[in-house]
């Protein structure tokens, strides 16, 4: 079922009659399936606070890549973003544990 070219990016060929409507629909169905798979993977990967923070830090790099622009140090930003997300998650966990121990101490 896979097409050898992107019919959306090759409109001149489509307009010359070398492309059937079914080909365009097949390409669109394939793209929708890939996007659904990527969305499912993102939901799995971005569960929890660390995943959401990592997604936040990665967003500008993802936009530049999707637009076909140069990354401008995207790997460095992604690395430090993931470090910051892990530190933030550790701080949140420490705060919750501290709050929990205070509540337990007051009850006992």
Secondary structure, DSSP 4 states (H G I P E B T S, - for coil): ---SS-TTTTHHHIIIII--HHHHHHHHHHHHHHHHHHHHHHHHHT-HHHHHHHHHHHHHHHHHHHTT---SSHHHHHHHHHHHHHHHHHHHHHHHHHHHHHHHHHH-
